[in-house]
Amino acid sequence: MEQAKNQEATKPITNANWLGEVLPSNFKKYKLGDVAEIVISSIDKKTKEGEHKVKLCNFVDVYHNWAITESMYNSFMIASANDKNIERFSLRKGYVAFTKDSETRNDIGISTYIADNFDDVVLGYHCALVKPNEDILLGKYLNAFMHSDYIKKYLELNATGSGMRYTLSAQTLYDMPILLPSVEEQEYIGNIFSTIDRKIAVNCAVNHNLEAMAKQLYDYWFVQFDFPDENGKPYKSSGGKMVWNEKLRMEIPEGWCVDAIGNILDKYPTTKRYETKEYLSIGKYPIVDQGDAYIVGFTNENDNLLSRYPAVLFGDHSTKVKLLDFPFARGADGTQILYSKSPLVSQYYLYLVVASLQIPNPGYSRHFKYLKELPIVIPSKSVIDTFTAKVKPLYIEKKENIFANIALTKLRNSLLPLLMNGQVSLNYDLSHD
């Protein structure tokens, strides 16, 4: 699909509707393929002999990020590509990438804006790369527009497949209806959403650091055993007495003990597990499951909430571990909710110790039965109380940032149609980068 050469050669579609209403007078409707070049990536995760090594921006990177920035470079996996594919699928500032294939309809058409230039980063398999004709269409605006209900509905109706795989055909991508104001207005709208996204990204970075701080403290206190002694000095390094523990085959601080995780767990309530189709994009109460995303959806029902928190979620299949310090509902099958009944094992300590364990992985299986048998160190009460007091504020701040991002995401998703329908005016002085 060739990029349109110029604006004069591209004719807008007339008499278009916007979300069931008459299109605002300052907007024109185009087919995406008439205002951009669309290329579908064929680069997989393999490294092949005779090809150039490259960094791969894959499906997950596109799916989880509103924008791809140079700060993410080191997180991309290494793959390989030939000269033709490097030229065709390299990421350039102003481009937009989105997911083209997935196991569910909801996961296709998820876009991200390429915010920086990259020398050796290419787009991976199951994704499409859009190279806008910037005389007519700006990528920053297109990325925001791709998250609108208007496009989501179009993709839902035109995705093909069933069961395990859904896809967007090349023709569907070419024909995708794009509603465009002037380039100047696109710039303003795109900058507004970029500002929101930058705040979301900052909160995510802060949360990453908070989690790292808590895990570092856990390692220092309960792996190296250098918690502060009565004089404030690191226990083991300062000559604190250690005793041999046969279960762990190692020394632990004197007075501490070891027990199987299953012996310190309290019974957790049996509650409804919501199916994926029941997840709401907006609602009163978060839904969590065993997947990568911290919160996967929402419900307005309060009959099935787990109101005892903090709780530790363990993914029976995925082995994902999450600390949940708020009322929540359980997502699809495979979520085990853990509570400690021991005063010597706080929920924060339980979360960090479970997250650090090496759980046997026999393939697709129920892993909770293995988790229950694993031994953990049971500290003294004074040490666990001090540790909990130190890490609790970190997780409170992390929770606040998570819910701030949920609010910002809702704002972002609701703001676009208001801007485009003229219900919210643009303050040009405040919307520039």
N, C-alpha and C positions, 0 to 999 in steps of 0.2 A: 504494500500500500504506500504509494508515493505521497510525500508531504505536499500540500498545496503550495504552489509557487508564490502566489500573492493574494491579497485580499480581493482584488477585482475579479480574479478567476473563480472565487468561491462564492456561491450564491446561497443565501440563507433560506431556510424553509419558512414559508409564510403560514399565517393563520394557525399558529401553534398554540397549544394550551400548556399552562404551567400548573401542575398539581390540581388539575380539574378546573382551573380558572383561566381567564383571558391573560395572555402573556403581557407583562408590563411593557409599555411603549418603548422603553429604553433598552429592551432586550431583543436579540435575534436568536433564532434557533438554527443550529447546524448539525450535520452528522459529524461525529468525531473524526472519521476517516477523511473528511474534506478539509479539516483544519489542523491535522496532525499526521505524522507517520506513526504507524503502529507495528511493532515487531514482536513476535512471540519467541521467547527464549527456548533454546534447545540444549543449553549447557547444564550437564548434570554435576554431581558432587565428586566425580572421579578425577583422578590425576592420571593422564595418559602420556605415554612416551611419545616424544616428538612434538608435543604441544607446549605452549608457554604457561608457566605457573601464573595464576591470577588469584585475586581475592574474590570470593563469591558472596554476593548479596542474595540470599535464598528466600524461600517462601516465608519462613518464620520471621526473618528480618523485615520483610515488607508488611506482614500481617500485624506485627506488634508495634510499629513505629509510624507516627504521623509524618515524620520527616527522616531522611537519611542524611547524617552529617559526618564530617571528617572525624569527629570524636569517636565514631563507631568503628573506625577502620580496623583496629586490632582485634575486634570481636568477629570479623568475617572469617569464614573458613577458607582454607586453601584448596583450590581445584586447578584445572587447566583448560585452555581453549586455544583454538587456532587463530591465525591472523584475521580471517574473515569474521569470525564470531566476536572477537575482541572489538573490532571496529563497529560491528552491528549492535552489540549489547552492552557496551561500556556506559557507565553512569556519568552523566553530565548535568551540571547545574541547570535547573529549569525543566528537566524531564520529570515524568511521573511513572511510577511502577505500580502494578496492581496484580493481585492473585487471579489467575485465570482458571485453575482447576482445583477442586477440593473434594473432600468426602461429603460435605454438606453444602446446601445452597447458600447458607448464611456466610460461608467463608470465601466465597468468590466475589471478585470486584472490590476487595479491600485494598485501598490505595495508600501510597506514601509519596511524598515530594522529595526529589533529589535536591538538597539544599547546597551542596558543594560539588566541585569538580574532583574526579578521581582519575588517577593515571592507570591503575591496574585493577579496578573493581568492575565486575560484570554482573549482569542480572542472571539468576538461576532459573532452572526448569520450573514449569507450572506457573510462570509469571509472564506478563506482557509489559513492554516498555513503550511509553507514549512520548514522542518527540514533537512538541507543539510548534506550529507556525506562529511565532511570537508577534507577528503583525496583527494577528487576530485573537490568539489564545495564549494565556499565560499559565504555566504549569502550577504555580502556587494557587491560582484560582481553581484550576481543574481539579486539584487534589481536594480542595474543600467541597467542590460540587459533587465529586465522586462519593462523598459521605452523606449526601442528601437523600431524603426519602424518595425523591423523584427518580434518581438513578437506581437505588436499591430495588424499587418496584420494577423498573425496566429489566434489571438483571434477573430478578426472581422469575419474571414471566418468560424470559428468553434463554435461561440456562437449560442445557440439555443433559440427559442422563437420569439415572435412578439408582437407588441402593447405595453402592459404595463409591460412586464417582459422578461428579457434576462438572460441566465445562462450559466455557463461552466460546462459540465459534468465531472464526475470523470475520465472517459477515456480520455477526451480532456486534462485535467490537466496532467495526467500520460504521454501522448504522446507529450506534449509540447517540441519542439526542442530547446535544449540549446547548444550553441556554446562555448566551453571552451578552453582557453589557459592553460598554466601551473598554478598551484596554486600560485606560486610566482607572475606571471603576473596578476592574478586575484586580488591579494592583492594590487598591485600597482594601478591597474585601480580602484578598490573599494575605495582606499584612496583618489584618485583624486576627485572622485564624493562626497565622504564624506566631503572633504574640501569645495567644492562648497556649499554643503547642509548646512554646519555649518554657512557659511556667510549668506545664505538665512534665516536661523533660527534666527541669530543675528538681521538681519534687521526687521524680523517680531516681535521680542521681543521689539526692539526699538520703532516700530510703535505702539505696544500695550501701551507702556509707554507714548508716545506722545499723543495718544488719551485720555488716562486716565488723563493726566495733563490738557488737554483742558477742559474735562468734569468736573474735580475738580474745575477749575477756574470758569467755568460757574455756577456751583452749589454755589460756594462761593459768587459770585457777584449777581446772579439773582434768587437764591432760598433763600439763607440766607440774601441777600441784604447787604453784607459786602464788597462792592466795596470801593476803597479808596475815602474818601471825599477830600475836598479842602486842608486839612492838611495832607493827606496821611494816615489817620486813617480809620479803618473799619466803614462804614457809620452807619449801624443799631446799632452795638455794642457800638458805641461812642455817641449814642443819636440822630442820624439823624432823622429828622421828618418823620413820617409815617402817611399815611391816609388810611381810609377804602375804599376798592373797592367792590362794591356790586356783580359784575360779578364773581369775584374770591372768594368772601366771605373771604377776608383776607386783611391785610394791605400791601400797597406798598409804595415805597418812594414818597415823595411829588414831584409833577411835572411830574411824570410818568403817563402813561395811559394804557388802556387795549383795545384790538380790536380782532376780529375774524381773524384767519389766512387768510381766503379767501379774506378779504378786503385789505390785503397788498401784495397779490400775483400779479405779472405781467403775462401777457399772454406769453406763451412759444410757440416756433415754432412747427408746425406739421411736423414731419419727418418720414421717413421710419423706421419701426421696423424690424430688421433682424431676420429671423427664425433661430432656432438652427442649422439646416443643412447648413446654410450659414456661420457659424462661421469658421474662419480660425485659425489654431494653431499659425501661424506666419503671421504678416502683419504690415502695417504702422500705423493703427489707432485702438485704443481699442474699444471693444464692451462691454457695461455694461447692466445688466438686474436686476431684482428684487431678484435674488438669493443670497446665502451667499457669494459666491466668489466676490471679488471686481471687477475683470476684467474676463470675461468669454470667450473671443475670440478676433479676430481681423478681420479687413476688409482693403482692399486696395482702396476702393471707398471713394472719398471725397465729393460727392454730397449730402450726407445725414448726415454730421457731425453737431453736435451742437458745435458751436465755441464761444458761449457766456459762459464764465466761470469766477469764480467758479459757478457751478450749484449744486442744491440739488436734488438728485433722491429719490423718494418715491415709494416703491413697493405697488401697489394698492391692491394686494392680500396678499403679504407677510408682509407688513408694514416695510420692511427693509429701512433704510435711509443711503444714501451715499453722501459724498461731493466729487465733481468731478472738479478738478482744471486743466483741460486740454481738448482739443477737443476730442469728443467721438461720437460714434454711439449708437443708442438705440437697445437693444436686444428685445427678444420676448415680446409679449403683457403684459401689466400691469405696465409699467414704467411711472410715472408722474414726469415731470421735473419742479422744483419750482424755481422761481426767485422773489426776493423782489423788489417792486417798491417804498418802503419807505426808505428815507435816514436814518431813525432811526432803521432800521433792516438790518444789513449787512448779506451777504450770510453765513458767519461763524456763526453769531448768529442764523440765521434762521435754519441752519443745527442742531445746538446743541439743540435748543428749540424743534424742531420737533422730534429729537431723544429721548428727555426726556419725551415726552407726553404719556399719557395713552390713547390709541386710542380704542374705543369700538370694540369688536371682535365678530360679529354675526356669525362667521363661514366663509366658503368660500364665500367671498363677495368683492365688491369694497369698499375699505376703505377710498378713497380720499374724498368722500362726507361727511364722519364723520370728517375727518381731517380739512376740510375747516371751520367747525363750531366751532372749539375749540378756546377758547380765549388765547391770549398770552400777556405778559407784554411788553410794548413799552418803552424802557429806554430813557433817555436824550441823545442828540447827543454827548455830551462830553464823557459820559460814554461808549457809544457804539463804538466811535472812538478809545478810549484808549483800550478797550477790544479787538477790531479787530486787533489793532497793536500788541497786546501780543500773540494772538492765531495764527495769520496768519503764522509766521515763523514755528510754530509747524507743520502745515499742508503742508507747502512747503517741509520741511524735510521728512515728511511722504510720500509725493508724490515721492520725489527723491528715497526713499528706495523701494517703490513699483516698479518703473520702473527699478531700479537696479536689483531687484529680477526677473523681466521679462527677462532682459538681461542675468542674470545668468542661468535662466531656459532654455533659448534658447541655451546658450552655453553648458549646461549639455546635452541637448537632441541631439545636433549636434555632440558633441565630441565623443560619444561612437562608432558610426560606423567608424569614422576616426581612433580612437585608434585600433579598431579591424581589420580594413583593412590595418593597417600598414602605413597609410598616415600621422599619427602623432606619433612620437616616445615618449617613456616614459623616463622621467628623474627620475630614481629611487631615487636619493638623495633628491628630492623635494616632492615626492609623499607619503612618510611615515607619519603616525600619530605622 
